[in-house]
Amino acid sequence: MRVRDRAGEIKGIVYSHCKDIIDGSPSFAINESKKHKNCGAITEKLKLIDGSLINFFEILVDGEIKEYSYEYVRPDTGFFFHYQNEGVENGIRKPLHHLHVGIKKDANKKLLEMLPNELFEHNGPHYKAPEMKFNEFIGIIIGNFFKNHRNCERMLRSLELE
Amino acid sequence: MAAQKSNILKKSAITGHKIKAADKCIPPFHILGKKDIEKELSNIEKEFGMTHEEFHKAYREGKIHGHEAMKLDYYYEFYKDEYE
């Protein structure tokens, strides 16, 4: 698959199934290698209607998703969760597909002082996770943070998650 | 390139069925060139206070984590491979 074709798929998910919760019109930035066919990356910062953010990044090699980083951030509290495959693994210490959950460093200082260090940024474990698909990732966000949205069920069905 | 309203049917990545594009204007992709990637890499010093090489080493040694770090390290390697 070409990098721009994969980017088109992601755009399709965003604009066709999740447009109700997206703020603005994300374009997605892509870079495609001229030396290596079907190699490159896709990135975008998606703003949601409640002020939260999705940071999206995928690396394609030979037309396949080799690495990914899907991060959800709530700037009001600093809460984030982050599914990743960085292409390297170190047994159970760092599984290939893993999850981070915590609070961003630029959250309220008083809040950060009360939290255990393990919840600060990526200081906690690399929790072993299943390989995450982007439609599942955005479905987690819709199902948990937009559960009262009038189109929540419709969005989850269209993402083939219900 | 200006954003365009699209009335063409697009395929859902999930179902494969054709669906009408959203009424929201869908802007074109932004294709990152050499200067765009240089601009991204300039964030390494701003955000991590390191040279590019120090950052790359620290990231590969697992001393730096996170979405932004992963992205910047990829751009670092891509730039070296593609442009140097």
gemmi code that builds the backbone of each chain (N, CA, C; Angstrom):
import gemmi

chains = {
    "A": [
        ("MET", (0.851, -1.200, 0.000), (0.000, 0.000, 0.000), (0.885, 1.248, 0.000)),
        ("ARG", (0.543, 2.220, -0.776), (1.312, 3.467, -0.764), (1.000, 4.220, 0.528)),
        ("VAL", (1.932, 5.071, 0.934), (1.737, 5.856, 2.159), (0.493, 6.722, 2.022)),
        ("ARG", (0.319, 7.346, 0.878), (-0.837, 8.231, 0.712), (-2.147, 7.443, 0.679)),
        ("ASP", (-2.097, 6.196, 0.304), (-3.316, 5.378, 0.333), (-3.709, 5.062, 1.771)),
        ("ARG", (-2.701, 4.750, 2.583), (-2.997, 4.513, 3.996), (-3.519, 5.808, 4.637)),
        ("ALA", (-2.896, 6.927, 4.283), (-3.362, 8.211, 4.814), (-4.804, 8.461, 4.387)),
        ("GLY", (-5.152, 8.058, 3.186), (-6.522, 8.184, 2.721), (-7.481, 7.336, 3.542)),
        ("GLU", (-7.042, 6.148, 3.934), (-7.864, 5.288, 4.797), (-8.131, 5.972, 6.133)),
        ("ILE", (-7.085, 6.543, 6.704), (-7.229, 7.208, 8.006), (-8.157, 8.403, 7.887)),
        ("LYS", (-7.977, 9.143, 6.820), (-8.871, 10.287, 6.581), (-10.306, 9.811, 6.453)),
        ("GLY", (-10.473, 8.682, 5.796), (-11.806, 8.114, 5.642), (-12.439, 7.798, 6.990)),
        ("ILE", (-11.653, 7.209, 7.882), (-12.167, 6.898, 9.223), (-12.581, 8.183, 9.924)),
        ("VAL", (-11.719, 9.181, 9.848), (-11.973, 10.427, 10.569), (-13.171, 11.166, 9.996)),
        ("TYR", (-13.184, 11.355, 8.711), (-14.219, 12.200, 8.114), (-15.541, 11.466, 7.909)),
        ("SER", (-15.479, 10.160, 7.719), (-16.712, 9.420, 7.439), (-17.377, 8.883, 8.690)),
        ("HIS", (-16.600, 8.525, 9.695), (-17.179, 7.866, 10.870), (-17.127, 8.696, 12.135)),
        ("CYS", (-16.244, 9.704, 12.202), (-16.020, 10.408, 13.462), (-16.153, 11.915, 13.336)),
        ("LYS", (-16.682, 12.385, 12.230), (-16.680, 13.835, 12.010), (-17.422, 14.586, 13.099)),
        ("ASP", (-18.390, 13.953, 13.754), (-19.185, 14.640, 14.781), (-18.358, 15.077, 15.977)),
        ("ILE", (-17.226, 14.422, 16.214), (-16.438, 14.777, 17.396), (-15.137, 15.506, 17.038)),
        ("ILE", (-14.896, 15.699, 15.751), (-13.658, 16.349, 15.312), (-13.878, 17.852, 15.199)),
        ("ASP", (-12.953, 18.606, 15.752), (-12.997, 20.061, 15.669), (-12.039, 20.503, 14.566)),
        ("GLY", (-12.548, 21.177, 13.571), (-11.678, 21.613, 12.480), (-11.618, 20.590, 11.362)),
        ("SER", (-10.647, 20.781, 10.473), (-10.511, 19.938, 9.286), (-9.071, 19.450, 9.163)),
        ("PRO", (-8.754, 18.351, 9.843), (-7.361, 17.866, 9.785), (-6.996, 17.430, 8.366)),
        ("SER", (-5.769, 17.721, 7.969), (-5.349, 17.406, 6.606), (-4.434, 16.178, 6.545)),
        ("PHE", (-3.704, 15.916, 7.565), (-2.689, 14.855, 7.676), (-1.461, 15.191, 6.850)),
        ("ALA", (-0.325, 15.081, 7.505), (0.956, 15.334, 6.837), (1.598, 13.997, 6.527)),
        ("ILE", (2.110, 13.862, 5.310), (2.759, 12.607, 4.947), (4.138, 12.882, 4.366)),
        ("ASN", (5.052, 11.977, 4.620), (6.318, 12.025, 3.898), (6.546, 10.637, 3.299)),
        ("GLU", (6.973, 10.656, 2.063), (7.150, 9.413, 1.321), (8.591, 9.339, 0.830)),
        ("SER", (9.222, 8.223, 1.084), (10.611, 8.067, 0.682), (10.710, 7.953, -0.841)),
        ("LYS", (11.705, 8.631, -1.398), (11.940, 8.492, -2.839), (12.903, 7.319, -3.099)),
        ("LYS", (13.586, 6.881, -2.036), (14.564, 5.799, -2.188), (13.929, 4.430, -1.989)),
        ("HIS", (12.957, 4.370, -1.089), (12.352, 3.083, -0.719), (10.860, 3.138, -1.013)),
        ("LYS", (10.425, 2.220, -1.855), (9.031, 2.231, -2.307), (8.079, 1.951, -1.142)),
        ("ASN", (6.964, 2.674, -1.122), (5.920, 2.462, -0.114), (6.452, 2.545, 1.317)),
        ("CYS", (7.384, 3.476, 1.512), (7.922, 3.737, 2.851), (7.718, 5.199, 3.186)),
        ("GLY", (7.343, 5.453, 4.412), (7.160, 6.835, 4.830), (6.356, 6.883, 6.112)),
        ("ALA", (5.786, 8.042, 6.380), (5.049, 8.200, 7.636), (3.875, 9.153, 7.450)),
        ("ILE", (2.931, 9.020, 8.383), (1.724, 9.857, 8.391), (1.581, 10.433, 9.786)),
        ("THR", (1.286, 11.714, 9.882), (1.127, 12.315, 11.199), (0.006, 13.347, 11.195)),
        ("GLU", (-0.632, 13.517, 12.328), (-1.633, 14.580, 12.494), (-1.939, 14.739, 13.967)),
        ("LYS", (-2.285, 15.950, 14.350), (-2.802, 16.237, 15.683), (-4.272, 16.580, 15.503)),
        ("LEU", (-5.144, 15.709, 15.989), (-6.585, 15.903, 15.824), (-7.157, 16.564, 17.065)),
        ("LYS", (-7.850, 17.668, 16.853), (-8.512, 18.327, 17.993), (-9.957, 17.847, 18.032)),
        ("LEU", (-10.415, 17.512, 19.222), (-11.793, 17.047, 19.366), (-12.654, 18.169, 19.952)),
        ("ILE", (-13.953, 18.017, 19.830), (-14.865, 19.112, 20.171), (-14.877, 19.443, 21.664)),
        ("ASP", (-14.371, 18.543, 22.508), (-14.338, 18.829, 23.947), (-12.977, 19.356, 24.387)),
        ("GLY", (-12.115, 19.666, 23.416), (-10.791, 20.205, 23.740), (-9.708, 19.160, 23.885)),
        ("SER", (-10.086, 17.893, 23.864), (-9.060, 16.844, 23.963), (-8.351, 16.670, 22.612)),
        ("LEU", (-7.265, 15.907, 22.639), (-6.411, 15.790, 21.448), (-6.093, 14.330, 21.137)),
        ("ILE", (-5.985, 14.042, 19.861), (-5.438, 12.754, 19.427), (-4.173, 13.046, 18.644)),
        ("ASN", (-3.059, 12.472, 19.089), (-1.802, 12.572, 18.344), (-1.612, 11.272, 17.587)),
        ("PHE", (-1.564, 11.378, 16.272), (-1.534, 10.201, 15.398), (-0.209, 10.144, 14.654)),
        ("PHE", (0.407, 8.973, 14.597), (1.652, 8.794, 13.852), (1.780, 7.338, 13.447)),
        ("GLU", (2.035, 7.089, 12.176), (2.284, 5.734, 11.684), (3.488, 5.758, 10.757)),
        ("ILE", (4.297, 4.716, 10.841), (5.429, 4.527, 9.933), (5.117, 3.315, 9.059)),
        ("LEU", (5.211, 3.518, 7.762), (4.986, 2.404, 6.836), (6.301, 1.976, 6.213)),
        ("VAL", (6.508, 0.676, 6.154), (7.664, 0.104, 5.475), (7.151, -0.974, 4.529)),
        ("ASP", (7.543, -0.873, 3.277), (7.058, -1.819, 2.255), (5.537, -1.913, 2.278)),
        ("GLY", (4.900, -0.786, 2.484), (3.444, -0.727, 2.403), (2.694, -1.263, 3.606)),
        ("GLU", (3.444, -1.639, 4.665), (2.789, -2.175, 5.866), (3.053, -1.229, 7.040)),
        ("ILE", (2.121, -1.186, 7.992), (2.319, -0.363, 9.190), (3.358, -1.071, 10.051)),
        ("LYS", (4.523, -0.474, 10.179), (5.604, -1.106, 10.949), (5.602, -0.606, 12.389)),
        ("GLU", (5.312, 0.678, 12.548), (5.282, 1.257, 13.878), (4.107, 2.232, 13.951)),
        ("TYR", (3.573, 2.391, 15.152), (2.485, 3.360, 15.300), (2.540, 4.007, 16.679)),
        ("SER", (1.899, 5.161, 16.751), (1.795, 5.871, 18.023), (0.467, 6.601, 18.014)),
        ("TYR", (-0.451, 6.136, 18.861), (-1.784, 6.749, 18.962), (-1.925, 7.246, 20.400)),
        ("GLU", (-1.972, 8.547, 20.552), (-2.004, 9.120, 21.896), (-3.244, 9.980, 22.073)),
        ("TYR", (-3.914, 9.828, 23.211), (-5.072, 10.645, 23.546), (-4.724, 11.491, 24.753)),
        ("VAL", (-4.956, 12.789, 24.658), (-4.570, 13.703, 25.741), (-5.749, 14.598, 26.094)),
        ("ARG", (-5.998, 14.746, 27.391), (-7.000, 15.691, 27.864), (-6.244, 16.851, 28.511)),
        ("PRO", (-6.057, 17.964, 27.787), (-5.245, 19.069, 28.324), (-5.808, 19.665, 29.614)),
        ("ASP", (-7.132, 19.540, 29.851), (-7.681, 20.153, 31.068), (-7.129, 19.495, 32.336)),
        ("THR", (-6.855, 18.199, 32.252), (-6.334, 17.496, 33.436), (-4.915, 16.987, 33.231)),
        ("GLY", (-4.483, 16.907, 31.983), (-3.181, 16.306, 31.689), (-3.235, 14.799, 31.503)),
        ("PHE", (-4.429, 14.191, 31.706), (-4.563, 12.740, 31.555), (-4.254, 12.330, 30.118)),
        ("PHE", (-3.519, 11.240, 29.956), (-3.283, 10.714, 28.625), (-3.242, 9.196, 28.666)),
        ("PHE", (-3.572, 8.583, 27.531), (-3.198, 7.195, 27.308), (-2.633, 7.078, 25.901)),
        ("HIS", (-1.729, 6.134, 25.726), (-0.875, 6.137, 24.546), (-0.552, 4.708, 24.135)),
        ("TYR", (-1.124, 4.273, 23.033), (-0.808, 2.958, 22.473), (0.336, 3.108, 21.473)),
        ("GLN", (1.298, 2.208, 21.576), (2.488, 2.329, 20.740), (3.016, 0.978, 20.299)),
        ("ASN", (3.625, 0.999, 19.120), (4.525, -0.061, 18.695), (5.723, 0.681, 18.134)),
        ("GLU", (6.835, 0.665, 18.872), (8.029, 1.409, 18.448), (8.979, 0.563, 17.616)),
        ("GLY", (8.517, -0.655, 17.282), (9.345, -1.502, 16.434), (10.448, -2.228, 17.163)),
        ("VAL", (10.528, -2.061, 18.473), (11.531, -2.777, 19.268), (10.832, -3.394, 20.469)),
        ("GLU", (11.339, -4.511, 20.911), (10.757, -5.095, 22.110), (11.849, -5.618, 23.029)),
        ("ASN", (11.539, -5.640, 24.321), (12.484, -6.112, 25.317), (11.719, -6.990, 26.293)),
        ("GLY", (11.193, -8.087, 25.779), (10.439, -9.031, 26.604), (9.255, -8.353, 27.270)),
        ("ILE", (8.998, -8.721, 28.508), (7.840, -8.185, 29.236), (8.122, -6.766, 29.737)),
        ("ARG", (9.400, -6.368, 29.747), (9.727, -4.992, 30.177), (9.225, -3.986, 29.157)),
        ("LYS", (9.279, -4.364, 27.902), (8.805, -3.470, 26.844), (8.243, -4.334, 25.721)),
        ("PRO", (6.969, -4.720, 25.868), (6.345, -5.513, 24.803), (6.268, -4.699, 23.511)),
        ("LEU", (6.219, -5.400, 22.397), (6.183, -4.700, 21.100), (4.979, -3.746, 21.050)),
        ("HIS", (3.797, -4.290, 21.350), (2.585, -3.461, 21.391), (2.332, -3.145, 22.863)),
        ("HIS", (2.354, -1.879, 23.214), (2.197, -1.535, 24.618), (1.412, -0.250, 24.808)),
        ("LEU", (1.079, -0.022, 26.074), (0.224, 1.098, 26.454), (0.892, 1.874, 27.580)),
        ("HIS", (0.795, 3.178, 27.497), (1.199, 4.045, 28.612), (-0.035, 4.797, 29.072)),
        ("VAL", (-0.134, 4.990, 30.376), (-1.222, 5.792, 30.934), (-0.614, 6.702, 31.985)),
        ("GLY", (-1.010, 7.964, 31.975), (-0.435, 8.845, 32.992), (-0.944, 10.263, 32.870)),
        ("ILE", (-0.129, 11.175, 33.387), (-0.434, 12.602, 33.395), (0.729, 13.331, 32.743)),
        ("LYS", (0.408, 14.265, 31.859), (1.454, 15.007, 31.144), (2.199, 15.949, 32.088)),
        ("LYS", (3.441, 16.230, 31.743), (4.293, 17.051, 32.617), (3.806, 18.481, 32.723)),
        ("ASP", (3.014, 18.951, 31.738), (2.548, 20.339, 31.819), (1.173, 20.455, 32.470)),
        ("ALA", (0.755, 19.417, 33.183), (-0.503, 19.479, 33.947), (-0.288, 20.345, 35.191)),
        ("ASN", (-1.381, 20.556, 35.898), (-1.353, 21.364, 37.110), (-0.259, 20.884, 38.067)),
        ("LYS", (0.624, 21.793, 38.489), (1.770, 21.414, 39.322), (1.330, 20.817, 40.655)),
        ("LYS", (0.271, 21.374, 41.219), (-0.194, 20.864, 42.528), (-0.691, 19.431, 42.371)),
        ("LEU", (-1.343, 19.168, 41.247), (-1.818, 17.808, 40.980), (-0.628, 16.864, 40.843)),
        ("LEU", (0.375, 17.285, 40.088), (1.546, 16.443, 39.857), (2.253, 16.113, 41.169)),
        ("GLU", (2.268, 17.064, 42.083), (2.949, 16.831, 43.378), (2.255, 15.745, 44.183)),
        ("MET", (0.967, 15.552, 43.951), (0.215, 14.567, 44.746), (0.276, 13.167, 44.139)),
        ("LEU", (0.730, 13.093, 42.899), (0.675, 11.803, 42.210), (1.940, 10.984, 42.419)),
        ("PRO", (1.809, 9.664, 42.378), (3.030, 8.846, 42.399), (3.814, 9.060, 41.112)),
        ("ASN", (5.100, 8.908, 41.179), (5.986, 9.133, 40.043), (5.611, 8.271, 38.841)),
        ("GLU", (5.055, 7.090, 39.132), (4.728, 6.151, 38.045), (3.631, 6.671, 37.123)),
        ("LEU", (2.883, 7.684, 37.613), (1.826, 8.231, 36.761), (2.281, 9.473, 36.021)),
        ("PHE", (3.515, 9.882, 36.228), (4.050, 11.081, 35.580), (4.612, 10.705, 34.218)),
        ("GLU", (4.051, 11.305, 33.178), (4.501, 11.056, 31.802), (4.620, 9.551, 31.532)),
        ("HIS", (5.723, 9.109, 30.987), (5.886, 7.704, 30.614), (6.723, 6.934, 31.638)),
        ("ASN", (6.663, 7.383, 32.901), (7.486, 6.736, 33.930), (6.971, 5.377, 34.368)),
        ("GLY", (5.714, 5.092, 34.086), (5.135, 3.822, 34.509), (5.526, 2.688, 33.578)),
        ("PRO", (4.955, 1.497, 33.821), (5.305, 0.344, 32.979), (4.869, 0.529, 31.524)),
        ("HIS", (5.507, -0.254, 30.662), (4.994, -0.435, 29.297), (3.981, -1.581, 29.419)),
        ("TYR", (2.704, -1.249, 29.572), (1.690, -2.292, 29.746), (1.523, -3.046, 28.436)),
        ("LYS", (1.619, -4.381, 28.512), (1.440, -5.173, 27.306), (0.016, -4.963, 26.798)),
        ("ALA", (-0.106, -4.781, 25.503), (-1.408, -4.472, 24.919), (-1.557, -5.243, 23.612)),
        ("PRO", (-2.794, -5.424, 23.150), (-2.957, -6.026, 21.829), (-2.495, -5.036, 20.765)),
        ("GLU", (-2.229, -5.546, 19.573), (-1.942, -4.642, 18.458), (-3.163, -3.746, 18.283)),
        ("MET", (-2.951, -2.458, 18.288), (-4.076, -1.515, 18.260), (-4.332, -1.055, 16.836)),
        ("LYS", (-5.576, -1.104, 16.451), (-5.994, -0.544, 15.167), (-6.555, 0.841, 15.425)),
        ("PHE", (-6.397, 1.737, 14.465), (-6.816, 3.118, 14.706), (-8.324, 3.233, 14.928)),
        ("ASN", (-9.113, 2.417, 14.245), (-10.559, 2.530, 14.454), (-10.929, 2.085, 15.873)),
        ("GLU", (-10.189, 1.117, 16.403), (-10.432, 0.674, 17.786), (-10.019, 1.771, 18.770)),
        ("PHE", (-8.882, 2.395, 18.489), (-8.383, 3.460, 19.358), (-9.389, 4.603, 19.443)),
        ("ILE", (-9.877, 5.029, 18.305), (-10.808, 6.153, 18.323), (-12.149, 5.699, 18.907)),
        ("GLY", (-12.457, 4.399, 18.770), (-13.660, 3.853, 19.383), (-13.599, 3.886, 20.906)),
        ("ILE", (-12.403, 3.638, 21.462), (-12.214, 3.726, 22.919), (-12.546, 5.144, 23.377)),
        ("ILE", (-12.088, 6.115, 22.623), (-12.312, 7.521, 22.986), (-13.791, 7.869, 22.888)),
        ("ILE", (-14.419, 7.460, 21.806), (-15.843, 7.769, 21.619), (-16.673, 7.087, 22.706)),
        ("GLY", (-16.389, 5.808, 22.957), (-17.183, 5.037, 23.914), (-17.038, 5.513, 25.348)),
        ("ASN", (-15.902, 6.111, 25.661), (-15.663, 6.533, 27.039), (-15.862, 8.031, 27.270)),
        ("PHE", (-15.473, 8.845, 26.317), (-15.498, 10.287, 26.549), (-16.614, 11.001, 25.787)),
        ("PHE", (-17.260, 10.293, 24.890), (-18.380, 10.866, 24.165), (-19.598, 9.955, 24.267)),
        ("LYS", (-19.707, 9.237, 25.384), (-20.788, 8.267, 25.526), (-22.154, 8.938, 25.578)),
        ("ASN", (-22.190, 10.216, 25.914), (-23.469, 10.932, 25.945), (-23.744, 11.682, 24.655)),
        ("HIS", (-22.853, 11.542, 23.697), (-23.073, 12.203, 22.403), (-24.238, 11.492, 21.702)),
        ("ARG", (-25.115, 12.271, 21.079), (-26.315, 11.692, 20.458), (-25.990, 10.663, 19.380)),
        ("ASN", (-24.806, 10.777, 18.789), (-24.418, 9.843, 17.724), (-23.366, 8.829, 18.154)),
        ("CYS", (-23.206, 8.667, 19.460), (-22.173, 7.754, 19.968), (-22.351, 6.355, 19.395)),
        ("GLU", (-23.544, 5.803, 19.546), (-23.776, 4.426, 19.086), (-23.600, 4.308, 17.576)),
        ("ARG", (-24.069, 5.308, 16.867), (-23.937, 5.294, 15.403), (-22.465, 5.303, 14.998)),
        ("MET", (-21.670, 6.139, 15.670), (-20.239, 6.203, 15.348), (-19.571, 4.853, 15.633)),
        ("LEU", (-19.905, 4.254, 16.774), (-19.279, 2.969, 17.116), (-19.689, 1.873, 16.133)),
        ("ARG", (-20.952, 1.911, 15.709), (-21.401, 0.916, 14.714), (-20.669, 1.128, 13.398)),
        ("SER", (-20.536, 2.376, 12.983), (-19.894, 2.639, 11.687), (-18.404, 2.290, 11.729)),
        ("LEU", (-17.824, 2.307, 12.939), (-16.437, 1.881, 13.095), (-16.338, 0.362, 13.253)),
        ("GLU", (-17.476, -0.303, 13.146), (-17.580, -1.765, 13.275), (-17.106, -2.239, 14.634)),
        ("LEU", (-17.495, -1.487, 15.651), (-17.109, -1.858, 17.011), (-18.311, -2.279, 17.839)),
        ("GLU", (-19.494, -2.232, 17.263), (-20.696, -2.691, 17.968), (-21.614, -3.395, 16.991)),
    ],
    "B": [
        ("MET", (-2.777, 24.601, -1.642), (-3.954, 24.090, -2.380), (-5.191, 24.323, -1.527)),
        ("ALA", (-6.256, 24.909, -2.067), (-7.425, 25.220, -1.263), (-8.198, 23.955, -0.965)),
        ("ALA", (-8.874, 23.958, 0.171), (-9.720, 22.822, 0.512), (-10.887, 22.783, -0.447)),
        ("GLN", (-11.357, 21.604, -0.737), (-12.460, 21.482, -1.678), (-13.578, 20.706, -1.043)),
        ("LYS", (-14.795, 21.094, -1.364), (-15.935, 20.267, -0.955), (-15.961, 19.084, -1.898)),
        ("SER", (-16.168, 17.939, -1.335), (-16.129, 16.757, -2.174), (-17.469, 16.061, -2.148)),
        ("ASN", (-18.027, 15.850, -3.314), (-19.263, 15.099, -3.392), (-19.044, 13.684, -3.870)),
        ("ILE", (-17.778, 13.345, -4.130), (-17.543, 12.000, -4.666), (-17.698, 10.977, -3.554)),
        ("LEU", (-18.047, 9.796, -3.965), (-18.194, 8.719, -3.001), (-16.813, 8.221, -2.607)),
        ("LYS", (-16.613, 8.007, -1.331), (-15.339, 7.485, -0.870), (-15.607, 6.126, -0.233)),
        ("LYS", (-14.574, 5.296, -0.272), (-14.729, 3.966, 0.324), (-14.405, 4.048, 1.790)),
        ("SER", (-15.251, 3.460, 2.600), (-14.933, 3.359, 4.011), (-13.768, 2.404, 4.169)),
        ("ALA", (-12.780, 2.813, 4.941), (-11.617, 1.962, 5.159), (-12.019, 0.704, 5.905)),
        ("ILE", (-13.131, 0.781, 6.608), (-13.493, -0.341, 7.454), (-14.408, -1.316, 6.739)),
        ("THR", (-15.467, -0.797, 6.118), (-16.445, -1.698, 5.516), (-16.171, -1.942, 4.040)),
        ("GLY", (-15.429, -1.054, 3.416), (-15.207, -1.174, 1.981), (-16.387, -0.678, 1.184)),
        ("HIS", (-17.486, -0.283, 1.877), (-18.652, 0.219, 1.154), (-18.430, 1.668, 0.785)),
        ("LYS", (-19.048, 2.073, -0.322), (-18.906, 3.466, -0.718), (-19.821, 4.302, 0.149)),
        ("ILE", (-19.308, 5.428, 0.562), (-20.094, 6.309, 1.401), (-19.922, 7.732, 0.896)),
        ("LYS", (-20.933, 8.532, 1.123), (-20.855, 9.906, 0.660), (-19.882, 10.636, 1.576)),
        ("ALA", (-19.031, 11.395, 0.980), (-18.065, 12.144, 1.785), (-18.798, 13.116, 2.683)),
        ("ALA", (-18.232, 13.383, 3.806), (-18.848, 14.288, 4.776), (-19.027, 15.663, 4.167)),
        ("ASP", (-20.017, 16.447, 4.707), (-20.214, 17.762, 4.146), (-19.101, 18.715, 4.582)),
        ("LYS", (-18.259, 18.273, 5.515), (-17.120, 19.070, 5.944), (-16.106, 19.121, 4.803)),
        ("CYS", (-15.528, 20.289, 4.577), (-14.475, 20.419, 3.579), (-13.301, 19.553, 3.995)),
        ("ILE", (-12.778, 18.778, 3.083), (-11.674, 17.883, 3.388), (-10.438, 18.426, 2.710)),
        ("PRO", (-9.486, 18.944, 3.505), (-8.300, 19.524, 2.888), (-7.381, 18.435, 2.337)),
        ("PRO", (-6.530, 18.797, 1.390), (-5.602, 17.804, 0.830), (-4.507, 17.478, 1.839)),
        ("PHE", (-3.799, 16.393, 1.597), (-2.660, 16.039, 2.440), (-1.609, 17.138, 2.353)),
        ("HIS", (-0.857, 17.266, 3.432), (0.316, 18.127, 3.407), (1.515, 17.206, 3.182)),
        ("ILE", (2.189, 17.361, 2.047), (3.335, 16.504, 1.743), (4.581, 17.157, 2.350)),
        ("LEU", (5.238, 16.464, 3.242), (6.411, 17.033, 3.913), (7.640, 16.907, 3.032)),
        ("GLY", (8.263, 18.061, 2.737), (9.513, 18.055, 1.972), (10.697, 18.230, 2.900)),
        ("LYS", (11.841, 18.442, 2.311), (13.084, 18.541, 3.086), (12.999, 19.667, 4.112)),
        ("LYS", (12.529, 20.822, 3.700), (12.470, 21.975, 4.613), (11.469, 21.734, 5.740)),
        ("ASP", (10.371, 21.055, 5.437), (9.387, 20.756, 6.481), (10.014, 19.854, 7.545)),
        ("ILE", (10.783, 18.866, 7.107), (11.396, 17.948, 8.057), (12.495, 18.652, 8.841)),
        ("GLU", (13.207, 19.567, 8.205), (14.212, 20.363, 8.938), (13.525, 21.178, 10.035)),
        ("LYS", (12.364, 21.706, 9.705), (11.610, 22.492, 10.693), (11.180, 21.595, 11.859)),
        ("GLU", (10.729, 20.395, 11.548), (10.359, 19.447, 12.617), (11.574, 19.152, 13.489)),
        ("LEU", (12.712, 18.911, 12.846), (13.920, 18.531, 13.597), (14.418, 19.672, 14.467)),
        ("SER", (14.077, 20.911, 14.098), (14.495, 22.043, 14.927), (13.801, 21.996, 16.295)),
        ("ASN", (12.732, 21.209, 16.407), (12.039, 21.062, 17.691), (12.818, 20.205, 18.681)),
        ("ILE", (13.796, 19.452, 18.191), (14.558, 18.571, 19.088), (15.268, 19.397, 20.151)),
        ("GLU", (15.943, 20.436, 19.695), (16.673, 21.270, 20.653), (15.697, 22.015, 21.563)),
        ("LYS", (14.590, 22.497, 20.972), (13.607, 23.270, 21.759), (12.976, 22.408, 22.839)),
        ("GLU", (12.596, 21.205, 22.484), (11.802, 20.390, 23.419), (12.668, 19.517, 24.317)),
        ("PHE", (13.827, 19.123, 23.821), (14.645, 18.182, 24.596), (15.994, 18.746, 25.005)),
        ("GLY", (16.343, 19.919, 24.492), (17.587, 20.558, 24.890), (18.831, 19.763, 24.517)),
        ("MET", (18.758, 19.078, 23.351), (19.896, 18.241, 22.931), (20.194, 18.498, 21.472)),
        ("THR", (21.401, 18.115, 21.059), (21.676, 18.089, 19.617), (20.912, 16.899, 19.019)),
        ("HIS", (20.826, 16.884, 17.712), (20.092, 15.797, 17.055), (20.713, 14.436, 17.366)),
        ("GLU", (22.038, 14.412, 17.343), (22.730, 13.133, 17.573), (22.551, 12.664, 19.022)),
        ("GLU", (22.636, 13.602, 19.966), (22.436, 13.252, 21.389), (21.028, 12.724, 21.595)),
        ("PHE", (20.068, 13.382, 20.963), (18.666, 12.983, 21.085), (18.469, 11.568, 20.539)),
        ("HIS", (19.005, 11.339, 19.345), (18.839, 10.029, 18.699), (19.426, 8.920, 19.578)),
        ("LYS", (20.596, 9.179, 20.123), (21.253, 8.185, 20.995), (20.388, 7.934, 22.241)),
        ("ALA", (19.932, 9.041, 22.849), (19.126, 8.912, 24.075), (17.816, 8.171, 23.799)),
        ("TYR", (17.205, 8.461, 22.672), (15.956, 7.779, 22.332), (16.197, 6.294, 22.121)),
        ("ARG", (17.236, 5.967, 21.377), (17.536, 4.555, 21.076), (17.929, 3.794, 22.333)),
        ("GLU", (18.483, 4.492, 23.310), (18.853, 3.845, 24.585), (17.675, 3.784, 25.541)),
        ("GLY", (16.519, 4.276, 25.088), (15.325, 4.210, 25.935), (15.283, 5.253, 27.030)),
        ("LYS", (16.082, 6.307, 26.888), (16.120, 7.345, 27.933), (15.055, 8.415, 27.689)),
        ("ILE", (14.557, 8.453, 26.483), (13.496, 9.414, 26.143), (12.326, 8.617, 25.591)),
        ("HIS", (11.121, 9.008, 26.026), (9.915, 8.283, 25.584), (8.884, 9.263, 25.054)),
        ("GLY", (7.839, 8.696, 24.459), (6.700, 9.532, 24.118), (6.466, 9.660, 22.627)),
        ("HIS", (5.277, 10.142, 22.329), (4.832, 10.274, 20.944), (5.748, 11.205, 20.156)),
        ("GLU", (6.003, 12.383, 20.719), (6.801, 13.381, 20.011), (8.219, 12.876, 19.773)),
        ("ALA", (8.769, 12.205, 20.769), (10.129, 11.679, 20.648), (10.214, 10.636, 19.536)),
        ("MET", (9.211, 9.789, 19.485), (9.187, 8.736, 18.455), (9.144, 9.360, 17.064)),
        ("LYS", (8.290, 10.365, 16.941), (8.127, 11.039, 15.648), (9.434, 11.733, 15.236)),
        ("LEU", (10.033, 12.451, 16.166), (11.254, 13.202, 15.848), (12.415, 12.269, 15.529)),
        ("ASP", (12.482, 11.146, 16.229), (13.563, 10.214, 15.923), (13.380, 9.622, 14.539)),
        ("TYR", (12.144, 9.354, 14.155), (11.872, 8.857, 12.803), (12.319, 9.891, 11.769)),
        ("TYR", (11.961, 11.162, 11.998), (12.332, 12.211, 11.047), (13.852, 12.363, 10.967)),
        ("TYR", (14.522, 12.176, 12.119), (15.986, 12.243, 12.143), (16.562, 11.182, 11.231)),
        ("GLU", (16.096, 9.949, 11.368), (16.625, 8.841, 10.554), (16.218, 9.007, 9.090)),
        ("PHE", (15.011, 9.454, 8.865), (14.522, 9.641, 7.492), (15.365, 10.687, 6.771)),
        ("TYR", (15.641, 11.790, 7.496), (16.413, 12.879, 6.899), (17.804, 12.397, 6.510)),
        ("LYS", (18.456, 11.664, 7.422), (19.809, 11.161, 7.155), (19.804, 10.213, 5.947)),
        ("ASP", (18.792, 9.391, 5.872), (18.741, 8.392, 4.798), (18.382, 9.024, 3.457)),
        ("GLU", (17.486, 9.993, 3.529), (16.919, 10.525, 2.290), (17.716, 11.690, 1.716)),
        ("TYR", (18.311, 12.516, 2.599), (18.880, 13.780, 2.152), (20.382, 13.938, 2.381)),
        ("GLU", (20.982, 13.011, 3.160), (22.411, 13.215, 3.410), (23.264, 12.208, 2.648)),
    ],
}
model = gemmi.Model(1)
for chain_id, residues in chains.items():
    chain = gemmi.Chain(chain_id)
    for i, (resn, *xyz) in enumerate(residues, 1):
        res = gemmi.Residue()
        res.name, res.seqid = resn, gemmi.SeqId(i, " ")
        for name, pos in zip(("N", "CA", "C"), xyz):
            atom = gemmi.Atom()
            atom.name, atom.element = name, gemmi.Element(name[0])
            atom.pos, atom.b_iso = gemmi.Position(*pos), 0.0
            res.add_atom(atom)
        chain.add_residue(res)
    model.add_chain(chain)
structure = gemmi.Structure()
structure.add_model(model)
structure.setup_entities()
